[in-house]
Amino acid sequence: MATVNLSAQKRDDLGNSTTKTARKKGFIPGVFYHKDAPAVAISVKDTALNPFVYTSEVSIINLQIDGAEKAQNCILKDVQFDPVSDKPIHFDLLGISENETIRVEVPLKLVGAPIGVRDGGVVQHTLHSLEVECLPMYIPSHIDVEIASLAIGDSIHVGDLKIENVEIHGAEDAIIVAVVPPAVEKVEGAVEGEAATAEPEVITKGKKDEEGEEKK
């Protein structure tokens, strides 16, 4: 996994007014914490943080805090968003140690076009990320889930995934993705026991009589 640099300023004044002013100037407040050291209040330019927030990949961050003797490796642990603007308003960075395992949420990426889709099936993607535990050097940026061989009725479960040097957490029988039959709707007038295929988006709510009035 690639390591990406991030520069931050230490925050000494933690008052609400100072924080609001900083946000207006394009700085996002955050906290860097490590189990072996006190938490440090920091802030970064919003444009510098965006690549870590608006992505489906996991990255190791090489954090350089102004005035600190050395940079720290960490991961983006949490981000809070404004409920109105949906912009980041606070973030947490978790320091990591080279020789200690860490748990992190990793996105799942579907790869391939299932044969079941060519036969009319529909892909149902249920799980979009999984928690894994490993040494920092083995953290995957994402996990590829190969689905090209899935026929209608096939599925892939958490227990089907195997990654070297990485322990995957989660219920083994939990479904990640499946290919299911297309939705069908029974049409009035069809022979009993038979169903006619209908587009999922089209829903028949009623039928007008000869005078144009809808029957309920």
HUPEDA-V962346 format. One record per pair of residues at least 6 apart in sequence whose C-alpha atoms are under 6 Angstrom apart, sorted by the first residue. I is the first residue (numbers start at 1). J is the second residue. Records with the same first field share a line. If there is no record, write none. Layout:
BEGIN
I->J + J
END
This chain:
BEGIN
3->60 + 61
4->61 + 62
5->61 + 62
6->63
7->63 + 64
8->43 + 44 + 65
9->42 + 43 + 65 + 66
10->41 + 42
11->41 + 42
26->45 + 46
27->44 + 45 + 46
28->43 + 44 + 46 + 89
29->42 + 43 + 90
30->42 + 43 + 90 + 91 + 92
31->40 + 41 + 42 + 92
32->39 + 40 + 93
33->39 + 94
34->95
57->141 + 142
58->141
60->74 + 75
61->73 + 74 + 75
62->72 + 73
63->71 + 72
64->71
73->95 + 96
74->94 + 95 + 96
75->93 + 94
76->93
77->92 + 93 + 94
78->91 + 92
79->90 + 91
80->88 + 89 + 90
81->87 + 88 + 89
100->135
101->134 + 135
102->133 + 134
103->132 + 133
104->131 + 132
105->130 + 131
106->129 + 130 + 142
107->128 + 129 + 142
108->128 + 129 + 142 + 143
109->143 + 144 + 145
110->145
111->145 + 146 + 147
112->147 + 148
113->148
114->147 + 148 + 149 + 150
115->150 + 151
116->150 + 151 + 152
121->152 + 179 + 180 + 181 + 182
122->179 + 180 + 182
123->178 + 179
124->177 + 178
125->177
126->176 + 177
127->176
131->169
132->167 + 168 + 169
133->166 + 167
134->166
152->179 + 180
153->179 + 180
154->178 + 179
155->177 + 178
156->175 + 176 + 177
157->173 + 174 + 175 + 176
158->172 + 174
159->172
184->197 + 198
185->197 + 198
186->195 + 196
206->215
207->214 + 215
208->214
END
